[in-house]
Amino acid sequence: MDRKMANRKLIRLSQLKSKLATENLEEMDWVTFGVIVKKVTPQSAKNGRTFSIWRLNDLRDLNRCVSLFLFGDVHKEHWKTEQGTV
């Protein structure tokens, strides 16, 4: 993990909103980790394509979640991922 994180900045999901407001994250190499705390049943978009919505949390502040929308190949590959997965 140390090798993978070399020269990268860890930003906790619960800090993401404030970091987006104060830092230019597009100019740095950063990572975050999250746990799937809720999955919504796959939905159909107006164009007929299916997508998933996951609610992610870093387990530091359970009131702050990030919604992740999965479309296309990402949805097809990961929609069966279990709740509780990191």
Number of C-alpha atoms within 10 A of each C-alpha: 5 7 7 7 12 9 11 13 13 12 14 17 23 21 14 15 12 10 14 11 9 8 10 9 14 8 7 11 12 13 12 13 12 18 17 20 19 16 19 10 11 15 12 11 10 7 6 8 10 16 20 21 18 22 18 25 24 20 15 11 11 11 8 16 21 17 13 13 12 18 17 11 10 12 17 13 11 12 19 11 13 12 14 13 10 13
